Amino acid sequence: MNIRRMNTSAAGFDGQFQSLLAHTNEPDPQLIDTVQNIINDIRQRGDVALLEYTNRFDRRNATLADLELPVSMLQDAIENIPDQMRQALETSADRIRVYHEKQKQESWLYKDQQGNTLGQQVTPLDRVGVYVPGGKAAYPSSVLMNVVPAKVAGVIEIIMVVPCPQGEHNPLVLAAAAIAGVDRVFSIGGAQAVAALAYGTDTVPRVDKIVGPGNNFVATAKRLVFGVVGIDMIAGPSEILIITDGTADPDWIAMDMFAQSEHDEEASSILICPDVGYLDAVSASIDRLLPAMERSEIISTALENNGALILCKDMDEAIHLTNRFAPEHLELAVADPEKLLTGIRHAGAIFMGCYTAEVLGDYCAGPNHVLPTSRSARFSSPLGVYDFQKRSSVIRCTRNSVQELANVASTLAHGEGLTAHARSAEYRLMQ
C-alpha cells in the first residue's frame, strides 16, 4: 500500500501539506452548464421535464402518479425490515432527537431603560426538502440526521426526495423516513429533484430550504438554486484527521482510516503522530487489514491519492496542523483528549479518546453527521436545529419611549442625507 509519508521537519513539507488543503470538489464549467440547463428546463416545463429526466437517468418507465410514494409504503417498510434493524434505527433516532432538543432556540423579549420592548421571535421554516442519495448505496442514517433536527425545530412539512434506479425502493430508507416523521416522499433524484424542490412543479411542492448530501450534480444544483431557497452547505469529499500519541491500537486507527476512505475515491484520511515507530505500525496494519475489506479498491485509491501519515514534532504542532486543515471529522486518539481540546479551533466534529470511533458519530452518538468539509469548518458548523429556525427581530416603542430613539435616528438620517428617513422619525416627536 503506497500511502504517502510526510515529515514536518523535512524540506518542502509546507508545500506537501498545502496540497492536502487544496483537495476540494469545485465543479467544472461544463458541469455547471449541464446542471443549469436541467434547472432551466424544470422551471420552464415542470412535471413534463421532471418525468423525462427521471425516466432517463434512473432507467424507469414511470408516470407522474408513480413519483410520489404512498404513506402506506413507508409503514410497510417499518413492518418488514428485521427487528434488529428497526430497533437500531429507532435507538439512533431517539439519541439524535435528545441531543438536538438541547439546540432549540426560544423567543425572548426585554425592556430597555427608556421603556422600549426589544426581542427576538424564533419560528420554524414552513417546508423543507430533504435529499437522500440513492444508487450506489442506501443511507437511512442520512434520513435521520436531516429530518430529526427539522422535526425538533417544528418544521411544518418535510418533503423527502430519493432516486430509485429502475424503480427499486430501499426499505431501510423508507423505514427511516417513517421513524423520523417525513410527510411526503418523491422517488426522484439528481439536479432535476433539486430544481423541482426549489421552484416547484404541479406535482412537487416548492420548499424553503434544501438539505442533504448528493453527488456532484446535486451539489452543483444546490449551489445554483441558493438564494431562491436556502441550503445546508455544499458538501465536498469526506475527511478524517486523526491525532494520536501512540496509545491507540494501530489496527483501530487503520480501520478508522478505512471507514472514511470507503465512502469513495475522493475521501481523505490523515494521521498525525510524533512517533515514527507508531506510524510504521499503522502502515503495517493498513497493509495487513486492507485485503479483507469488501471495498478495498476504493479504500486503496482514496488512501493513495488523498491519505497521509504525518510525523510531527509534538502535540502542539499536531494541533497547529489540524487547525490549518479544519477537518470534517477529528479524532483525538490520545490518553488525555481534554488537554488538546482547548487548542482546537476548527473542526466539524471532535471524537475524544481512543474508544470514540468516528463511525459512532455517523450513526448513533447523537450529534449530527452532516458536517462542514473542504476547510469550511473555519466558518461553519454541523447541521442542527438552528438551520431549521428563523429569527425575527421584535421592536416596540411607546409614545414616551420613542423620544430618545427618534432624535438619534433623525440625527443619523440627516448625516446620511436621507431626509425622508429623518422626517419619519421626527413625526413621532410631534405627537
C-alpha positions in Angstrom: 0.0 0.0 0.0 1.6 3.2 -1.1 0.2 5.8 1.3 2.3 9.0 1.4 4.6 9.6 4.4 5.3 13.2 5.4 7.7 14.8 8.0 7.1 18.3 9.3 10.9 18.7 9.6 11.6 17.8 6.0 12.3 20.4 3.3 9.2 21.1 1.2 6.7 19.9 3.9 4.6 23.0 3.7 4.0 22.6 0.0 3.1 19.0 0.5 0.7 19.9 3.3 -0.8 22.7 1.2 -1.6 20.1 -1.5 -3.8 18.3 1.1 -5.6 21.5 1.8 -6.4 22.1 -1.8 -8.4 18.9 -2.0 -11.9 20.1 -2.9 -14.7 19.3 -5.3 -15.2 22.6 -7.2 -17.5 22.0 -10.1 -16.1 22.4 -13.6 -17.7 24.8 -16.0 -19.2 22.1 -18.2 -20.9 20.5 -15.2 -22.3 23.9 -14.2 -23.7 24.4 -17.7 -25.3 21.0 -17.7 -26.9 21.4 -14.4 -28.1 24.9 -15.2 -29.8 23.6 -18.3 -31.6 21.0 -16.3 -32.7 23.6 -13.8 -34.0 25.9 -16.5 -35.8 23.0 -18.2 -37.6 22.1 -14.9 -38.6 25.8 -14.4 -40.0 26.0 -17.9 -41.6 22.6 -18.5 -42.2 21.5 -14.9 -43.6 17.9 -14.4 -43.0 17.0 -18.1 -39.3 17.7 -17.8 -39.1 16.1 -14.4 -40.6 12.9 -15.6 -38.3 12.8 -18.7 -35.2 13.2 -16.6 -36.3 10.7 -14.0 -37.1 8.0 -16.6 -33.8 8.7 -18.5 -31.4 8.9 -15.6 -33.0 6.3 -13.3 -33.8 3.9 -16.2 -37.5 3.9 -15.4 -40.8 3.9 -17.2 -42.7 5.9 -14.6 -45.8 8.0 -14.8 -46.4 11.2 -12.8 -48.6 9.2 -10.5 -45.6 6.9 -9.7 -43.4 9.7 -8.5 -45.0 10.2 -5.1 -44.9 7.2 -2.8 -47.9 6.4 -0.7 -47.5 6.8 3.1 -48.6 3.2 3.5 -45.3 2.2 1.7 -43.3 3.8 4.5 -45.3 2.0 7.2 -45.0 -1.3 5.3 -41.2 -0.8 5.3 -41.1 -0.5 9.1 -43.1 -3.7 9.5 -41.0 -5.7 7.0 -37.4 -4.8 8.0 -35.7 -7.1 10.5 -36.5 -6.3 14.2 -32.8 -5.7 15.0 -32.6 -3.1 12.2 -35.8 -1.4 13.3 -34.6 -1.2 16.9 -31.2 0.3 15.7 -33.0 2.9 13.6 -35.3 3.8 16.5 -32.4 4.0 19.0 -30.4 6.2 16.7 -33.4 8.5 16.1 -34.1 8.8 19.8 -30.5 9.7 20.5 -30.4 12.3 17.7 -33.6 13.8 18.9 -32.5 14.1 22.6 -29.2 15.8 21.5 -30.9 18.2 19.1 -33.6 19.2 21.6 -30.8 20.9 23.5 -30.1 23.2 20.5 -33.6 24.5 20.2 -33.8 28.3 20.5 -36.7 30.1 22.1 -38.1 33.6 21.6 -37.3 36.3 24.1 -38.2 39.9 24.9 -36.8 42.6 27.3 -37.4 46.3 28.1 -34.6 48.8 27.9 -34.2 51.8 30.3 -36.4 54.0 28.1 -39.2 51.5 28.1 -38.8 50.2 24.5 -39.6 46.5 24.1 -36.9 44.6 22.2 -36.5 41.0 21.4 -36.3 38.1 19.0 -39.1 35.8 17.8 -37.9 32.3 16.7 -40.1 30.4 14.2 -39.6 27.2 12.2 -39.4 27.0 8.5 -42.7 26.1 6.7 -41.4 23.5 4.3 -38.1 21.7 4.0 -36.8 19.4 1.2 -34.5 16.6 2.2 -32.4 15.0 -0.5 -31.4 11.4 0.3 -28.8 9.7 -2.0 -29.8 6.5 -3.9 -28.0 4.3 -6.4 -24.5 3.1 -5.2 -25.6 2.9 -1.6 -28.5 3.5 0.7 -28.2 5.9 3.7 -31.0 5.6 6.2 -28.7 7.4 8.7 -28.8 10.4 6.4 -32.6 10.5 6.6 -32.4 10.5 10.4 -29.7 13.2 10.6 -31.5 15.6 8.3 -35.1 15.0 9.3 -35.0 14.7 13.1 -33.5 18.2 13.7 -36.1 19.7 11.4 -38.9 18.0 13.3 -37.4 19.2 16.6 -37.3 22.7 15.2 -41.1 22.4 14.4 -40.9 22.5 10.6 -44.5 22.2 9.3 -43.9 19.9 6.3 -40.9 17.8 5.3 -40.6 16.6 1.7 -38.1 13.8 1.0 -36.7 13.0 -2.4 -34.7 9.9 -3.2 -33.7 8.5 -6.6 -35.0 5.0 -7.2 -32.9 3.5 -10.1 -35.0 1.1 -12.1 -37.9 1.8 -9.8 -36.4 -0.1 -6.8 -37.1 1.4 -3.4 -34.8 0.8 -0.5 -36.8 -0.4 2.5 -34.3 0.9 5.1 -34.5 4.4 3.7 -38.3 4.3 3.7 -38.4 2.9 7.2 -36.1 5.6 8.4 -38.4 8.2 6.8 -41.4 6.9 8.7 -39.5 6.8 12.0 -38.1 10.3 11.5 -41.5 11.7 10.6 -41.2 12.6 6.9 -44.5 13.9 5.5 -44.2 13.2 1.7 -41.7 11.2 -0.3 -41.0 11.5 -4.0 -38.9 8.9 -5.9 -36.8 11.5 -7.9 -33.2 12.4 -7.7 -30.4 14.4 -9.3 -30.3 18.0 -10.3 -33.9 17.7 -11.5 -35.1 16.9 -8.0 -33.2 19.9 -6.5 -34.8 22.1 -9.2 -38.3 20.7 -8.5 -37.9 21.4 -4.8 -36.5 24.9 -5.4 -39.1 26.1 -7.9 -42.0 23.7 -7.5 -44.0 21.8 -10.1 -47.6 20.8 -10.2 -46.6 17.5 -8.5 -43.7 18.5 -6.3 -44.3 21.4 -3.8 -41.8 24.3 -3.6 -39.8 24.3 -0.4 -38.0 26.9 1.6 -34.7 25.1 2.2 -33.0 22.0 0.8 -30.7 19.8 2.9 -29.0 16.5 2.4 -26.0 15.1 0.5 -25.7 14.0 -3.1 -23.3 13.6 -6.0 -21.6 16.4 -7.9 -24.8 17.1 -9.9 -26.8 17.5 -6.7 -24.2 19.7 -5.0 -23.9 21.9 -8.1 -27.7 22.2 -8.4 -27.8 23.3 -4.7 -25.2 25.8 -5.3 -27.1 27.3 -8.3 -30.5 27.5 -6.6 -29.2 29.1 -3.4 -30.9 32.4 -2.9 -34.1 31.1 -4.4 -34.1 28.6 -1.4 -31.8 28.1 1.5 -29.4 25.2 1.5 -27.5 23.5 4.3 -24.0 23.5 2.7 -22.0 22.4 -0.3 -20.5 19.1 0.7 -17.1 18.2 -0.5 -15.2 14.9 -0.2 -15.5 13.3 3.2 -12.5 13.8 5.6 -11.0 12.5 8.8 -7.9 13.7 10.6 -6.6 11.7 13.5 -4.1 12.9 16.1 -2.6 10.1 18.2 0.1 9.9 20.8 0.7 6.2 20.1 -1.5 4.8 22.8 -4.3 3.6 20.5 -4.1 0.1 18.9 -2.6 0.6 15.4 -5.3 -1.7 14.0 -8.0 0.6 15.4 -6.5 3.6 13.7 -6.0 1.8 10.4 -9.7 0.7 10.4 -10.8 4.3 11.3 -9.0 5.4 8.2 -10.6 2.6 6.1 -14.0 3.6 7.4 -13.6 7.1 6.0 -11.9 6.0 2.8 -14.5 3.5 1.8 -17.0 6.3 1.1 -15.5 7.0 -2.3 -12.1 7.5 -4.0 -12.1 11.2 -3.2 -12.3 10.7 0.6 -9.4 12.0 2.7 -7.8 10.2 5.7 -4.9 11.9 7.5 -2.9 10.6 10.6 -0.6 12.9 12.6 1.7 11.5 15.3 5.1 12.4 16.8 6.2 8.7 17.0 7.7 7.4 13.7 7.6 3.8 15.1 3.9 4.1 15.6 3.4 5.4 12.1 5.3 2.4 10.9 2.9 0.1 12.9 -0.2 1.8 11.4 1.3 1.4 7.9 1.8 -2.3 8.6 -1.8 -2.6 9.9 -3.1 -1.0 6.7 -1.2 -3.5 4.6 -2.4 -6.5 6.6 -6.0 -5.5 7.0 -6.8 -3.9 3.6 -7.1 -7.2 1.6 -10.1 -8.3 3.7 -12.1 -5.2 3.1 -15.1 -5.5 0.7 -14.4 -2.1 -0.7 -10.6 -2.5 -0.7 -10.1 -1.0 -4.2 -12.0 2.2 -3.2 -10.1 2.4 0.1 -6.8 1.9 -1.6 -7.4 4.6 -4.2 -8.6 7.1 -1.6 -5.6 6.4 0.7 -3.0 6.6 -2.1 -4.5 9.8 -3.6 -5.7 11.7 -0.6 -4.2 10.0 2.5 -1.1 10.7 4.5 0.8 9.6 7.6 2.5 12.7 9.0 5.3 12.7 11.5 5.2 15.9 13.7 7.5 17.3 16.4 4.9 17.3 19.2 1.2 17.7 20.1 1.4 21.5 19.7 2.4 21.1 16.1 -0.3 18.5 15.6 -2.9 20.9 16.8 -1.5 23.7 14.6 -1.7 21.5 11.5 -5.2 20.4 12.5 -6.4 24.0 12.7 -5.0 24.6 9.2 -6.7 21.6 7.8 -10.1 22.3 9.6 -11.2 18.7 9.2 -14.8 17.5 8.9 -14.0 14.7 11.4 -11.3 14.9 14.0 -10.3 12.0 16.3 -8.2 12.8 19.3 -6.9 9.3 19.8 -4.8 10.2 22.8 -4.7 9.4 26.5 -5.8 12.8 27.6 -8.0 14.3 24.9 -9.3 17.1 27.1 -5.8 18.6 27.2 -5.9 19.0 23.5 -9.5 20.1 23.1 -9.0 23.7 24.1 -6.5 24.2 21.3 -8.9 23.0 18.6 -10.5 25.9 16.8 -11.6 24.4 13.5 -13.3 21.0 13.2 -16.7 19.8 12.3 -17.0 17.1 15.0 -14.4 16.1 17.6 -14.1 12.5 18.8 -12.5 12.3 22.2 -10.2 9.4 23.2 -9.3 6.0 21.7 -12.6 4.4 22.2 -14.6 7.1 20.4 -14.6 5.9 16.8 -15.8 8.4 14.3 -18.3 5.8 13.0 -20.3 6.2 16.2 -21.0 9.8 15.2 -22.0 8.6 11.7 -24.9 6.6 13.1 -26.0 6.9 16.7 -24.0 9.0 19.1 -26.5 11.9 18.8 -24.7 14.9 17.3 -25.3 15.4 13.6 -23.2 13.7 11.0 -23.9 16.5 8.4 -20.6 18.4 8.8 -18.6 21.1 7.0 -16.0 19.8 4.6 -13.2 21.3 2.4 -12.0 23.5 5.3 -15.3 25.2 5.7 -15.2 24.2 9.4 -13.3 27.5 9.7 -16.6 29.4 9.3 -19.5 26.9 9.5 -21.0 24.3 11.9 -22.7 21.0 11.8 -26.3 20.8 10.7 -28.6 21.4 13.6 -32.0 22.6 14.8 -30.8 26.2 14.2 -30.7 25.5 10.5 -34.4 25.0 10.5 -35.4 28.0 12.6 -35.6 31.7 11.6 -35.1 34.7 13.9 -37.2 37.9 13.6 -36.3 41.0 15.5 -39.0 42.5 17.6 -39.2 46.2 18.4 -42.0 48.2 20.1 -41.8 51.8 21.1 -44.4 53.8 23.1 -45.3 57.5 22.9 -42.9 58.2 25.7 -40.1 55.7 25.0 -39.8 56.7 21.3 -38.4 60.2 22.1 -34.8 59.4 22.5 -34.6 56.9 19.7 -36.4 59.2 17.3 -33.9 62.0 18.0 -30.9 59.6 17.5 -32.4 58.2 14.3 -33.1 61.7 12.9 -29.6 62.9 13.5 -28.1 59.8 11.8 -30.5 60.0 8.9 -29.6 63.7 8.2 -26.0 62.7 8.4 -26.6 60.1 5.6 -28.6 62.6 3.5 -31.8 60.6 3.8 -34.4 63.3 4.6 -37.5 61.0 4.4 -35.9 58.7 7.0 -35.3 61.7 9.3 -38.8 63.0 8.8 -40.3 59.6 9.6 -38.6 59.6 12.9 -39.3 63.3 13.6 -43.1 62.8 13.1 -43.1 60.7 16.2 -41.7 63.6 18.1 -44.6 65.8 17.2 -47.3 63.8 18.9 
